[in-house]
Amino acid sequence: QVQLVESGGGLVQPGGSLRLSCAASGSIFSIRTMGWYRQAPGKQRELVAAITSGGSTNYADSVKGRFTISRDNAKNTVYLQMNSLKPEDTAVYSCNAEVVNTARAILSAWGQGTQVTVSS
């Protein structure tokens, strides 16, 4: 069993910054790609950013230049540094990890989600 626990969401003014963290724990052998997704009310969930175990990254066009994804493989943790936040960034942010568990099965694990609200 694998668990992902997110932290760092909250309320911030436009132009402000937040840093999200997501720590994986449980029966983990290794973690492949880790990513952050978001879902705003009435909209579909979208990929915000992803990072491979080797450090390759990709970003949604809407966040390029403002958000930075990183990971600490020793801690099984992924981070999302969000700068220059805009009201349209308001959403529930969830992390996802492609986990190889100790039985060598490949699982897609999700966190519970954390609310980010950008408002004055």
Biopython code that builds the backbone (N, CA, C, O; Angstrom):
import numpy as np
from Bio.PDB.StructureBuilder import StructureBuilder

atoms = [
    (1, "GLN", "N", (0.846, -1.186, 0.000)),
    (1, "GLN", "CA", (0.000, 0.000, 0.000)),
    (1, "GLN", "C", (0.888, 1.246, 0.000)),
    (1, "GLN", "O", (1.912, 1.305, 0.681)),
    (2, "VAL", "N", (0.459, 2.245, -0.792)),
    (2, "VAL", "CA", (1.226, 3.482, -0.930)),
    (2, "VAL", "C", (0.318, 4.657, -0.606)),
    (2, "VAL", "O", (-0.836, 4.705, -1.032)),
    (3, "GLN", "N", (0.853, 5.597, 0.152)),
    (3, "GLN", "CA", (0.110, 6.802, 0.494)),
    (3, "GLN", "C", (0.884, 8.041, 0.030)),
    (3, "GLN", "O", (2.111, 8.095, 0.112)),
    (4, "LEU", "N", (0.134, 9.030, -0.457)),
    (4, "LEU", "CA", (0.693, 10.333, -0.807)),
    (4, "LEU", "C", (0.015, 11.379, 0.067)),
    (4, "LEU", "O", (-1.212, 11.443, 0.133)),
    (5, "VAL", "N", (0.815, 12.191, 0.730)),
    (5, "VAL", "CA", (0.281, 13.226, 1.609)),
    (5, "VAL", "C", (0.790, 14.576, 1.151)),
    (5, "VAL", "O", (1.997, 14.815, 1.101)),
    (6, "GLU", "N", (-0.150, 15.466, 0.814)),
    (6, "GLU", "CA", (0.203, 16.797, 0.325)),
    (6, "GLU", "C", (0.115, 17.822, 1.450)),
    (6, "GLU", "O", (-0.597, 17.635, 2.437)),
    (7, "SER", "N", (0.851, 18.897, 1.272)),
    (7, "SER", "CA", (0.766, 20.017, 2.200)),
    (7, "SER", "C", (1.169, 21.289, 1.477)),
    (7, "SER", "O", (1.788, 21.243, 0.413)),
    (8, "GLY", "N", (0.812, 22.426, 2.064)),
    (8, "GLY", "CA", (1.279, 23.698, 1.539)),
    (8, "GLY", "C", (0.248, 24.551, 0.846)),
    (8, "GLY", "O", (0.559, 25.671, 0.439)),
    (9, "GLY", "N", (-0.962, 24.067, 0.697)),
    (9, "GLY", "CA", (-1.983, 24.887, 0.050)),
    (9, "GLY", "C", (-2.446, 26.012, 0.961)),
    (9, "GLY", "O", (-2.028, 26.107, 2.115)),
    (10, "GLY", "N", (-3.316, 26.864, 0.425)),
    (10, "GLY", "CA", (-3.841, 27.945, 1.234)),
    (10, "GLY", "C", (-4.343, 29.087, 0.393)),
    (10, "GLY", "O", (-4.543, 28.959, -0.814)),
    (11, "LEU", "N", (-4.544, 30.218, 1.061)),
    (11, "LEU", "CA", (-5.028, 31.437, 0.419)),
    (11, "LEU", "C", (-3.859, 32.394, 0.223)),
    (11, "LEU", "O", (-3.077, 32.630, 1.145)),
    (12, "VAL", "N", (-3.746, 32.938, -0.975)),
    (12, "VAL", "CA", (-2.655, 33.861, -1.276)),
    (12, "VAL", "C", (-3.184, 34.950, -2.192)),
    (12, "VAL", "O", (-4.109, 34.717, -2.970)),
    (13, "GLN", "N", (-2.602, 36.135, -2.103)),
    (13, "GLN", "CA", (-3.005, 37.236, -2.972)),
    (13, "GLN", "C", (-2.393, 37.079, -4.348)),
    (13, "GLN", "O", (-1.348, 36.445, -4.495)),
    (14, "PRO", "N", (-3.032, 37.648, -5.358)),
    (14, "PRO", "CA", (-2.430, 37.620, -6.699)),
    (14, "PRO", "C", (-1.008, 38.161, -6.672)),
    (14, "PRO", "O", (-0.715, 39.164, -6.022)),
    (15, "GLY", "N", (-0.135, 37.470, -7.393)),
    (15, "GLY", "CA", (1.277, 37.840, -7.402)),
    (15, "GLY", "C", (2.094, 37.164, -6.330)),
    (15, "GLY", "O", (3.322, 37.254, -6.327)),
    (16, "GLY", "N", (1.424, 36.488, -5.422)),
    (16, "GLY", "CA", (2.116, 35.825, -4.327)),
    (16, "GLY", "C", (2.660, 34.459, -4.711)),
    (16, "GLY", "O", (2.585, 34.039, -5.866)),
    (17, "SER", "N", (3.212, 33.774, -3.708)),
    (17, "SER", "CA", (3.845, 32.477, -3.930)),
    (17, "SER", "C", (3.363, 31.459, -2.900)),
    (17, "SER", "O", (2.998, 31.801, -1.776)),
    (18, "LEU", "N", (3.374, 30.212, -3.319)),
    (18, "LEU", "CA", (3.118, 29.078, -2.432)),
    (18, "LEU", "C", (4.026, 27.937, -2.855)),
    (18, "LEU", "O", (4.435, 27.838, -4.012)),
    (19, "ARG", "N", (4.331, 27.082, -1.891)),
    (19, "ARG", "CA", (5.101, 25.877, -2.198)),
    (19, "ARG", "C", (4.330, 24.665, -1.696)),
    (19, "ARG", "O", (4.040, 24.542, -0.506)),
    (20, "LEU", "N", (4.006, 23.777, -2.623)),
    (20, "LEU", "CA", (3.322, 22.534, -2.282)),
    (20, "LEU", "C", (4.337, 21.406, -2.130)),
    (20, "LEU", "O", (5.349, 21.359, -2.830)),
    (21, "SER", "N", (4.046, 20.509, -1.210)),
    (21, "SER", "CA", (4.870, 19.320, -1.015)),
    (21, "SER", "C", (3.981, 18.086, -1.055)),
    (21, "SER", "O", (2.807, 18.135, -0.690)),
    (22, "CYS", "N", (4.555, 16.996, -1.499)),
    (22, "CYS", "CA", (3.828, 15.730, -1.534)),
    (22, "CYS", "C", (4.810, 14.619, -1.208)),
    (22, "CYS", "O", (5.763, 14.378, -1.950)),
    (23, "ALA", "N", (4.568, 13.944, -0.092)),
    (23, "ALA", "CA", (5.455, 12.880, 0.359)),
    (23, "ALA", "C", (4.790, 11.527, 0.187)),
    (23, "ALA", "O", (3.646, 11.325, 0.593)),
    (24, "ALA", "N", (5.517, 10.608, -0.417)),
    (24, "ALA", "CA", (5.024, 9.244, -0.618)),
    (24, "ALA", "C", (5.600, 8.323, 0.445)),
    (24, "ALA", "O", (6.759, 8.455, 0.839)),
    (25, "SER", "N", (4.781, 7.396, 0.901)),
    (25, "SER", "CA", (5.238, 6.436, 1.898)),
    (25, "SER", "C", (4.526, 5.107, 1.678)),
    (25, "SER", "O", (3.524, 5.026, 0.968)),
    (26, "GLY", "N", (5.070, 4.069, 2.305)),
    (26, "GLY", "CA", (4.450, 2.748, 2.186)),
    (26, "GLY", "C", (5.399, 1.746, 1.547)),
    (26, "GLY", "O", (6.619, 1.830, 1.691)),
    (27, "SER", "N", (4.805, 0.802, 0.842)),
    (27, "SER", "CA", (5.565, -0.302, 0.258)),
    (27, "SER", "C", (6.158, 0.113, -1.091)),
    (27, "SER", "O", (5.708, -0.339, -2.144)),
    (28, "ILE", "N", (7.156, 0.965, -1.043)),
    (28, "ILE", "CA", (7.740, 1.554, -2.245)),
    (28, "ILE", "C", (9.079, 0.925, -2.560)),
    (28, "ILE", "O", (9.967, 0.866, -1.710)),
    (29, "PHE", "N", (9.219, 0.454, -3.790)),
    (29, "PHE", "CA", (10.530, 0.030, -4.287)),
    (29, "PHE", "C", (11.214, 1.184, -4.993)),
    (29, "PHE", "O", (12.388, 1.472, -4.759)),
    (30, "SER", "N", (10.451, 1.843, -5.870)),
    (30, "SER", "CA", (10.966, 3.018, -6.565)),
    (30, "SER", "C", (9.781, 3.849, -7.065)),
    (30, "SER", "O", (8.650, 3.367, -7.132)),
    (31, "ILE", "N", (10.062, 5.089, -7.410)),
    (31, "ILE", "CA", (9.028, 5.964, -7.957)),
    (31, "ILE", "C", (9.487, 6.478, -9.299)),
    (31, "ILE", "O", (10.588, 7.014, -9.426)),
    (32, "ARG", "N", (8.669, 6.322, -10.272)),
    (32, "ARG", "CA", (8.988, 6.820, -11.608)),
    (32, "ARG", "C", (8.560, 8.276, -11.698)),
    (32, "ARG", "O", (9.078, 9.114, -10.961)),
    (33, "THR", "N", (7.636, 8.589, -12.576)),
    (33, "THR", "CA", (7.215, 9.974, -12.742)),
    (33, "THR", "C", (6.335, 10.421, -11.572)),
    (33, "THR", "O", (5.488, 9.674, -11.083)),
    (34, "MET", "N", (6.566, 11.663, -11.141)),
    (34, "MET", "CA", (5.707, 12.309, -10.145)),
    (34, "MET", "C", (5.151, 13.578, -10.775)),
    (34, "MET", "O", (5.833, 14.241, -11.557)),
    (35, "GLY", "N", (3.931, 13.908, -10.436)),
    (35, "GLY", "CA", (3.331, 15.074, -11.063)),
    (35, "GLY", "C", (2.307, 15.750, -10.190)),
    (35, "GLY", "O", (1.830, 15.197, -9.198)),
    (36, "TRP", "N", (1.983, 16.962, -10.587)),
    (36, "TRP", "CA", (0.932, 17.746, -9.950)),
    (36, "TRP", "C", (-0.173, 18.003, -10.964)),
    (36, "TRP", "O", (0.085, 18.378, -12.107)),
    (37, "TYR", "N", (-1.389, 17.796, -10.528)),
    (37, "TYR", "CA", (-2.574, 18.068, -11.327)),
    (37, "TYR", "C", (-3.432, 19.070, -10.555)),
    (37, "TYR", "O", (-3.271, 19.243, -9.347)),
    (38, "ARG", "N", (-4.334, 19.718, -11.265)),
    (38, "ARG", "CA", (-5.269, 20.612, -10.597)),
    (38, "ARG", "C", (-6.636, 20.519, -11.257)),
    (38, "ARG", "O", (-6.773, 20.201, -12.438)),
    (39, "GLN", "N", (-7.639, 20.812, -10.440)),
    (39, "GLN", "CA", (-8.999, 20.832, -10.949)),
    (39, "GLN", "C", (-9.727, 22.011, -10.333)),
    (39, "GLN", "O", (-9.883, 22.104, -9.115)),
    (40, "ALA", "N", (-10.166, 22.903, -11.197)),
    (40, "ALA", "CA", (-10.948, 24.050, -10.762)),
    (40, "ALA", "C", (-12.432, 23.700, -10.856)),
    (40, "ALA", "O", (-12.801, 22.795, -11.604)),
    (41, "PRO", "N", (-13.282, 24.394, -10.115)),
    (41, "PRO", "CA", (-14.720, 24.095, -10.160)),
    (41, "PRO", "C", (-15.259, 24.174, -11.575)),
    (41, "PRO", "O", (-15.029, 25.154, -12.282)),
    (42, "GLY", "N", (-15.972, 23.145, -11.982)),
    (42, "GLY", "CA", (-16.588, 23.122, -13.300)),
    (42, "GLY", "C", (-15.644, 22.811, -14.441)),
    (42, "GLY", "O", (-16.044, 22.852, -15.605)),
    (43, "LYS", "N", (-14.388, 22.500, -14.125)),
    (43, "LYS", "CA", (-13.411, 22.216, -15.167)),
    (43, "LYS", "C", (-12.836, 20.826, -14.995)),
    (43, "LYS", "O", (-12.925, 20.226, -13.924)),
    (44, "GLN", "N", (-12.239, 20.318, -16.079)),
    (44, "GLN", "CA", (-11.603, 19.013, -16.012)),
    (44, "GLN", "C", (-10.245, 19.118, -15.307)),
    (44, "GLN", "O", (-9.608, 20.172, -15.290)),
    (45, "ARG", "N", (-9.834, 18.007, -14.737)),
    (45, "ARG", "CA", (-8.511, 17.967, -14.136)),
    (45, "ARG", "C", (-7.464, 18.103, -15.234)),
    (45, "ARG", "O", (-7.598, 17.527, -16.313)),
    (46, "GLU", "N", (-6.421, 18.871, -14.941)),
    (46, "GLU", "CA", (-5.360, 19.068, -15.918)),
    (46, "GLU", "C", (-3.991, 18.859, -15.270)),
    (46, "GLU", "O", (-3.800, 19.084, -14.075)),
    (47, "LEU", "N", (-3.050, 18.422, -16.104)),
    (47, "LEU", "CA", (-1.682, 18.278, -15.641)),
    (47, "LEU", "C", (-1.049, 19.661, -15.526)),
    (47, "LEU", "O", (-1.112, 20.461, -16.459)),
    (48, "VAL", "N", (-0.449, 19.931, -14.392)),
    (48, "VAL", "CA", (0.260, 21.187, -14.175)),
    (48, "VAL", "C", (1.742, 21.014, -14.493)),
    (48, "VAL", "O", (2.321, 21.793, -15.251)),
    (49, "ALA", "N", (2.346, 19.988, -13.908)),
    (49, "ALA", "CA", (3.776, 19.759, -14.105)),
    (49, "ALA", "C", (4.092, 18.326, -13.726)),
    (49, "ALA", "O", (3.407, 17.721, -12.901)),
    (50, "ALA", "N", (5.141, 17.787, -14.339)),
    (50, "ALA", "CA", (5.569, 16.431, -14.039)),
    (50, "ALA", "C", (7.083, 16.370, -14.081)),
    (50, "ALA", "O", (7.736, 17.171, -14.750)),
    (51, "ILE", "N", (7.637, 15.393, -13.344)),
    (51, "ILE", "CA", (9.086, 15.224, -13.296)),
    (51, "ILE", "C", (9.400, 13.738, -13.225)),
    (51, "ILE", "O", (8.796, 13.000, -12.447)),
    (52, "THR", "N", (10.348, 13.309, -14.042)),
    (52, "THR", "CA", (10.749, 11.912, -14.043)),
    (52, "THR", "C", (11.762, 11.652, -12.938)),
    (52, "THR", "O", (12.239, 12.583, -12.288)),
    (53, "SER", "N", (12.082, 10.392, -12.733)),
    (53, "SER", "CA", (13.069, 10.045, -11.716)),
    (53, "SER", "C", (14.441, 10.615, -12.051)),
    (53, "SER", "O", (15.269, 10.837, -11.167)),
    (54, "GLY", "N", (14.668, 10.847, -13.335)),
    (54, "GLY", "CA", (15.942, 11.423, -13.763)),
    (54, "GLY", "C", (15.976, 12.930, -13.748)),
    (54, "GLY", "O", (17.021, 13.535, -13.990)),
    (55, "GLY", "N", (14.832, 13.547, -13.464)),
    (55, "GLY", "CA", (14.796, 14.997, -13.353)),
    (55, "GLY", "C", (14.258, 15.735, -14.557)),
    (55, "GLY", "O", (14.221, 16.966, -14.547)),
    (56, "SER", "N", (13.842, 15.031, -15.594)),
    (56, "SER", "CA", (13.236, 15.705, -16.744)),
    (56, "SER", "C", (11.859, 16.225, -16.364)),
    (56, "SER", "O", (11.094, 15.549, -15.676)),
    (57, "THR", "N", (11.553, 17.431, -16.819)),
    (57, "THR", "CA", (10.309, 18.070, -16.427)),
    (57, "THR", "C", (9.483, 18.489, -17.637)),
    (57, "THR", "O", (10.009, 18.691, -18.731)),
    (58, "ASN", "N", (8.185, 18.615, -17.415)),
    (58, "ASN", "CA", (7.332, 19.266, -18.404)),
    (58, "ASN", "C", (6.237, 20.020, -17.655)),
    (58, "ASN", "O", (5.845, 19.656, -16.547)),
    (59, "TYR", "N", (5.763, 21.076, -18.297)),
    (59, "TYR", "CA", (4.819, 22.001, -17.662)),
    (59, "TYR", "C", (3.666, 22.317, -18.602)),
    (59, "TYR", "O", (3.819, 22.301, -19.823)),
    (60, "ALA", "N", (2.521, 22.601, -18.017)),
    (60, "ALA", "CA", (1.428, 23.167, -18.795)),
    (60, "ALA", "C", (1.849, 24.549, -19.275)),
    (60, "ALA", "O", (2.566, 25.260, -18.572)),
    (61, "ASP", "N", (1.410, 24.930, -20.458)),
    (61, "ASP", "CA", (1.782, 26.233, -21.000)),
    (61, "ASP", "C", (1.377, 27.369, -20.068)),
    (61, "ASP", "O", (2.060, 28.390, -19.984)),
    (62, "SER", "N", (0.273, 27.185, -19.378)),
    (62, "SER", "CA", (-0.263, 28.256, -18.537)),
    (62, "SER", "C", (0.597, 28.558, -17.304)),
    (62, "SER", "O", (0.437, 29.604, -16.674)),
    (63, "VAL", "N", (1.506, 27.643, -16.963)),
    (63, "VAL", "CA", (2.321, 27.861, -15.761)),
    (63, "VAL", "C", (3.808, 27.981, -16.057)),
    (63, "VAL", "O", (4.604, 28.224, -15.151)),
    (64, "LYS", "N", (4.182, 27.813, -17.304)),
    (64, "LYS", "CA", (5.607, 27.898, -17.662)),
    (64, "LYS", "C", (6.175, 29.257, -17.268)),
    (64, "LYS", "O", (5.570, 30.299, -17.520)),
    (65, "GLY", "N", (7.350, 29.221, -16.645)),
    (65, "GLY", "CA", (7.988, 30.456, -16.209)),
    (65, "GLY", "C", (7.532, 30.929, -14.844)),
    (65, "GLY", "O", (8.142, 31.829, -14.267)),
    (66, "ARG", "N", (6.472, 30.338, -14.318)),
    (66, "ARG", "CA", (5.968, 30.746, -12.991)),
    (66, "ARG", "C", (6.077, 29.625, -11.959)),
    (66, "ARG", "O", (6.337, 29.883, -10.784)),
    (67, "PHE", "N", (5.879, 28.394, -12.394)),
    (67, "PHE", "CA", (5.910, 27.242, -11.490)),
    (67, "PHE", "C", (7.171, 26.417, -11.744)),
    (67, "PHE", "O", (7.664, 26.338, -12.870)),
    (68, "THR", "N", (7.677, 25.809, -10.682)),
    (68, "THR", "CA", (8.832, 24.927, -10.792)),
    (68, "THR", "C", (8.568, 23.654, -10.006)),
    (68, "THR", "O", (8.247, 23.695, -8.819)),
    (69, "ILE", "N", (8.708, 22.529, -10.684)),
    (69, "ILE", "CA", (8.560, 21.241, -10.025)),
    (69, "ILE", "C", (9.940, 20.677, -9.721)),
    (69, "ILE", "O", (10.867, 20.820, -10.517)),
    (70, "SER", "N", (10.070, 20.035, -8.566)),
    (70, "SER", "CA", (11.335, 19.403, -8.189)),
    (70, "SER", "C", (11.013, 18.193, -7.316)),
    (70, "SER", "O", (9.880, 18.017, -6.868)),
    (71, "ARG", "N", (12.017, 17.372, -7.085)),
    (71, "ARG", "CA", (11.792, 16.200, -6.246)),
    (71, "ARG", "C", (13.060, 15.849, -5.481)),
    (71, "ARG", "O", (14.180, 16.143, -5.898)),
    (72, "ASP", "N", (12.831, 15.209, -4.348)),
    (72, "ASP", "CA", (13.916, 14.677, -3.530)),
    (72, "ASP", "C", (13.711, 13.173, -3.510)),
    (72, "ASP", "O", (12.861, 12.673, -2.773)),
    (73, "ASN", "N", (14.472, 12.454, -4.303)),
    (73, "ASN", "CA", (14.279, 11.011, -4.411)),
    (73, "ASN", "C", (14.555, 10.286, -3.093)),
    (73, "ASN", "O", (13.928, 9.267, -2.802)),
    (74, "ALA", "N", (15.480, 10.800, -2.308)),
    (74, "ALA", "CA", (15.790, 10.164, -1.030)),
    (74, "ALA", "C", (14.613, 10.245, -0.064)),
    (74, "ALA", "O", (14.451, 9.389, 0.805)),
    (75, "LYS", "N", (13.797, 11.277, -0.225)),
    (75, "LYS", "CA", (12.641, 11.470, 0.659)),
    (75, "LYS", "C", (11.329, 11.086, -0.006)),
    (75, "LYS", "O", (10.263, 11.228, 0.595)),
    (76, "ASN", "N", (11.398, 10.600, -1.245)),
    (76, "ASN", "CA", (10.165, 10.256, -1.989)),
    (76, "ASN", "C", (9.175, 11.424, -1.981)),
    (76, "ASN", "O", (7.974, 11.241, -1.785)),
    (77, "THR", "N", (9.698, 12.600, -2.194)),
    (77, "THR", "CA", (8.891, 13.820, -2.092)),
    (77, "THR", "C", (9.009, 14.650, -3.362)),
    (77, "THR", "O", (10.088, 14.778, -3.941)),
    (78, "VAL", "N", (7.877, 15.211, -3.783)),
    (78, "VAL", "CA", (7.850, 16.116, -4.921)),
    (78, "VAL", "C", (7.337, 17.467, -4.439)),
    (78, "VAL", "O", (6.487, 17.545, -3.552)),
    (79, "TYR", "N", (7.863, 18.518, -5.033)),
    (79, "TYR", "CA", (7.506, 19.875, -4.654)),
    (79, "TYR", "C", (6.997, 20.633, -5.874)),
    (79, "TYR", "O", (7.336, 20.320, -7.015)),
    (80, "LEU", "N", (6.175, 21.638, -5.595)),
    (80, "LEU", "CA", (5.740, 22.551, -6.647)),
    (80, "LEU", "C", (5.853, 23.966, -6.090)),
    (80, "LEU", "O", (5.072, 24.379, -5.232)),
    (81, "GLN", "N", (6.838, 24.695, -6.594)),
    (81, "GLN", "CA", (7.004, 26.098, -6.225)),
    (81, "GLN", "C", (6.179, 26.925, -7.196)),
    (81, "GLN", "O", (6.398, 26.882, -8.407)),
    (82, "MET", "N", (5.233, 27.675, -6.660)),
    (82, "MET", "CA", (4.327, 28.461, -7.484)),
    (82, "MET", "C", (4.547, 29.945, -7.196)),
    (82, "MET", "O", (4.315, 30.412, -6.081)),
    (83, "ASN", "N", (4.992, 30.671, -8.204)),
    (83, "ASN", "CA", (5.244, 32.106, -8.084)),
    (83, "ASN", "C", (4.307, 32.871, -9.016)),
    (83, "ASN", "O", (3.715, 32.303, -9.933)),
    (84, "SER", "N", (4.191, 34.160, -8.761)),
    (84, "SER", "CA", (3.352, 35.033, -9.600)),
    (84, "SER", "C", (1.972, 34.438, -9.788)),
    (84, "SER", "O", (1.460, 34.368, -10.905)),
    (85, "LEU", "N", (1.381, 34.016, -8.705)),
    (85, "LEU", "CA", (0.089, 33.342, -8.780)),
    (85, "LEU", "C", (-1.004, 34.269, -9.275)),
    (85, "LEU", "O", (-1.012, 35.466, -8.989)),
    (86, "LYS", "N", (-1.931, 33.681, -10.028)),
    (86, "LYS", "CA", (-3.044, 34.412, -10.622)),
    (86, "LYS", "C", (-4.360, 33.819, -10.104)),
    (86, "LYS", "O", (-4.390, 32.664, -9.678)),
    (87, "PRO", "N", (-5.424, 34.584, -10.137)),
    (87, "PRO", "CA", (-6.720, 34.031, -9.712)),
    (87, "PRO", "C", (-7.097, 32.755, -10.464)),
    (87, "PRO", "O", (-7.734, 31.864, -9.902)),
    (88, "GLU", "N", (-6.706, 32.672, -11.725)),
    (88, "GLU", "CA", (-7.038, 31.473, -12.505)),
    (88, "GLU", "C", (-6.243, 30.239, -12.095)),
    (88, "GLU", "O", (-6.499, 29.148, -12.605)),
    (89, "ASP", "N", (-5.285, 30.390, -11.187)),
    (89, "ASP", "CA", (-4.580, 29.238, -10.633)),
    (89, "ASP", "C", (-5.361, 28.590, -9.490)),
    (89, "ASP", "O", (-4.973, 27.533, -8.994)),
    (90, "THR", "N", (-6.448, 29.214, -9.078)),
    (90, "THR", "CA", (-7.264, 28.674, -8.000)),
    (90, "THR", "C", (-7.824, 27.312, -8.397)),
    (90, "THR", "O", (-8.470, 27.173, -9.436)),
    (91, "ALA", "N", (-7.569, 26.313, -7.559)),
    (91, "ALA", "CA", (-7.987, 24.943, -7.852)),
    (91, "ALA", "C", (-7.599, 24.039, -6.681)),
    (91, "ALA", "O", (-6.893, 24.445, -5.758)),
    (92, "VAL", "N", (-8.082, 22.811, -6.753)),
    (92, "VAL", "CA", (-7.565, 21.766, -5.871)),
    (92, "VAL", "C", (-6.389, 21.111, -6.586)),
    (92, "VAL", "O", (-6.523, 20.611, -7.703)),
    (93, "TYR", "N", (-5.250, 21.121, -5.931)),
    (93, "TYR", "CA", (-4.035, 20.550, -6.501)),
    (93, "TYR", "C", (-3.791, 19.174, -5.888)),
    (93, "TYR", "O", (-3.815, 19.005, -4.669)),
    (94, "SER", "N", (-3.556, 18.200, -6.758)),
    (94, "SER", "CA", (-3.334, 16.829, -6.305)),
    (94, "SER", "C", (-2.024, 16.310, -6.886)),
    (94, "SER", "O", (-1.678, 16.614, -8.028)),
    (95, "CYS", "N", (-1.313, 15.540, -6.105)),
    (95, "CYS", "CA", (-0.091, 14.944, -6.637)),
    (95, "CYS", "C", (-0.359, 13.497, -7.046)),
    (95, "CYS", "O", (-1.249, 12.825, -6.525)),
    (96, "ASN", "N", (0.427, 13.068, -7.971)),
    (96, "ASN", "CA", (0.330, 11.706, -8.505)),
    (96, "ASN", "C", (1.727, 11.126, -8.617)),
    (96, "ASN", "O", (2.685, 11.834, -8.929)),
    (97, "ALA", "N", (1.832, 9.834, -8.359)),
    (97, "ALA", "CA", (3.131, 9.174, -8.482)),
    (97, "ALA", "C", (2.953, 7.809, -9.122)),
    (97, "ALA", "O", (2.043, 7.055, -8.776)),
    (98, "GLU", "N", (3.827, 7.510, -10.051)),
    (98, "GLU", "CA", (3.866, 6.176, -10.655)),
    (98, "GLU", "C", (4.862, 5.370, -9.830)),
    (98, "GLU", "O", (6.075, 5.551, -9.933)),
    (99, "VAL", "N", (4.323, 4.487, -9.019)),
    (99, "VAL", "CA", (5.114, 3.785, -8.001)),
    (99, "VAL", "C", (5.320, 2.333, -8.388)),
    (99, "VAL", "O", (4.385, 1.652, -8.812)),
    (100, "VAL", "N", (6.542, 1.867, -8.240)),
    (100, "VAL", "CA", (6.828, 0.439, -8.304)),
    (100, "VAL", "C", (6.881, -0.039, -6.856)),
    (100, "VAL", "O", (7.758, 0.371, -6.096)),
    (101, "ASN", "N", (5.946, -0.904, -6.475)),
    (101, "ASN", "CA", (5.917, -1.297, -5.068)),
    (101, "ASN", "C", (6.895, -2.460, -4.811)),
    (101, "ASN", "O", (7.577, -2.929, -5.722)),
    (102, "THR", "N", (6.940, -2.895, -3.591)),
    (102, "THR", "CA", (7.918, -3.920, -3.214)),
    (102, "THR", "C", (7.617, -5.272, -3.850)),
    (102, "THR", "O", (8.475, -6.155, -3.853)),
    (103, "ALA", "N", (6.419, -5.446, -4.386)),
    (103, "ALA", "CA", (6.092, -6.660, -5.137)),
    (103, "ALA", "C", (6.376, -6.468, -6.623)),
    (103, "ALA", "O", (6.087, -7.341, -7.441)),
    (104, "ARG", "N", (6.952, -5.298, -6.963)),
    (104, "ARG", "CA", (7.326, -4.942, -8.321)),
    (104, "ARG", "C", (6.106, -4.693, -9.210)),
    (104, "ARG", "O", (6.205, -4.730, -10.437)),
    (105, "ALA", "N", (4.968, -4.441, -8.587)),
    (105, "ALA", "CA", (3.802, -4.021, -9.356)),
    (105, "ALA", "C", (3.862, -2.506, -9.537)),
    (105, "ALA", "O", (4.387, -1.794, -8.680)),
    (106, "ILE", "N", (3.322, -2.014, -10.659)),
    (106, "ILE", "CA", (3.320, -0.580, -10.948)),
    (106, "ILE", "C", (1.952, -0.016, -10.609)),
    (106, "ILE", "O", (0.932, -0.463, -11.133)),
    (107, "LEU", "N", (1.947, 0.970, -9.729)),
    (107, "LEU", "CA", (0.707, 1.573, -9.258)),
    (107, "LEU", "C", (0.686, 3.060, -9.593)),
    (107, "LEU", "O", (1.733, 3.700, -9.689)),
    (108, "SER", "N", (-0.515, 3.600, -9.770)),
    (108, "SER", "CA", (-0.694, 5.040, -9.909)),
    (108, "SER", "C", (-1.345, 5.515, -8.614)),
    (108, "SER", "O", (-2.513, 5.223, -8.359)),
    (109, "ALA", "N", (-0.596, 6.239, -7.807)),
    (109, "ALA", "CA", (-1.082, 6.681, -6.500)),
    (109, "ALA", "C", (-1.424, 8.164, -6.545)),
    (109, "ALA", "O", (-0.775, 8.950, -7.234)),
    (110, "TRP", "N", (-2.463, 8.526, -5.793)),
    (110, "TRP", "CA", (-2.925, 9.914, -5.749)),
    (110, "TRP", "C", (-2.979, 10.408, -4.310)),
    (110, "TRP", "O", (-3.274, 9.659, -3.379)),
    (111, "GLY", "N", (-2.688, 11.683, -4.165)),
    (111, "GLY", "CA", (-2.885, 12.322, -2.880)),
    (111, "GLY", "C", (-4.325, 12.764, -2.724)),
    (111, "GLY", "O", (-5.131, 12.621, -3.644)),
    (112, "GLN", "N", (-4.647, 13.300, -1.563)),
    (112, "GLN", "CA", (-6.030, 13.669, -1.263)),
    (112, "GLN", "C", (-6.399, 15.033, -1.828)),
    (112, "GLN", "O", (-7.579, 15.372, -1.913)),
    (113, "GLY", "N", (-5.408, 15.807, -2.211)),
    (113, "GLY", "CA", (-5.666, 17.131, -2.775)),
    (113, "GLY", "C", (-5.526, 18.229, -1.736)),
    (113, "GLY", "O", (-5.830, 18.040, -0.558)),
    (114, "THR", "N", (-5.061, 19.375, -2.196)),
    (114, "THR", "CA", (-4.938, 20.541, -1.322)),
    (114, "THR", "C", (-5.456, 21.769, -2.067)),
    (114, "THR", "O", (-5.164, 21.965, -3.247)),
    (115, "GLN", "N", (-6.217, 22.578, -1.370)),
    (115, "GLN", "CA", (-6.844, 23.740, -2.008)),
    (115, "GLN", "C", (-5.859, 24.895, -2.108)),
    (115, "GLN", "O", (-5.182, 25.242, -1.139)),
    (116, "VAL", "N", (-5.793, 25.477, -3.287)),
    (116, "VAL", "CA", (-5.044, 26.718, -3.507)),
    (116, "VAL", "C", (-6.032, 27.768, -3.989)),
    (116, "VAL", "O", (-6.710, 27.585, -5.000)),
    (117, "THR", "N", (-6.104, 28.857, -3.260)),
    (117, "THR", "CA", (-7.012, 29.947, -3.622)),
    (117, "THR", "C", (-6.201, 31.224, -3.777)),
    (117, "THR", "O", (-5.488, 31.644, -2.866)),
    (118, "VAL", "N", (-6.327, 31.832, -4.952)),
    (118, "VAL", "CA", (-5.626, 33.079, -5.245)),
    (118, "VAL", "C", (-6.672, 34.184, -5.346)),
    (118, "VAL", "O", (-7.461, 34.228, -6.290)),
    (119, "SER", "N", (-6.662, 35.064, -4.367)),
    (119, "SER", "CA", (-7.700, 36.090, -4.309)),
    (119, "SER", "C", (-7.219, 37.253, -3.456)),
    (119, "SER", "O", (-6.465, 37.074, -2.500)),
    (120, "SER", "N", (-7.668, 38.443, -3.821)),
    (120, "SER", "CA", (-7.366, 39.625, -3.012)),
    (120, "SER", "C", (-8.482, 39.882, -2.007)),
    (120, "SER", "O", (-8.408, 40.837, -1.233)),
]
sb = StructureBuilder()
sb.init_structure("model")
sb.init_model(0)
sb.init_chain("A")
sb.init_seg("    ")
for serial, (resi, resn, name, xyz) in enumerate(atoms, 1):
    if name == "N":
        sb.init_residue(resn, " ", resi, " ")
    sb.init_atom(name, np.array(xyz, "f"), 0.0, 1.0, " ", f" {name:<3s}", serial, name[0])
structure = sb.get_structure()
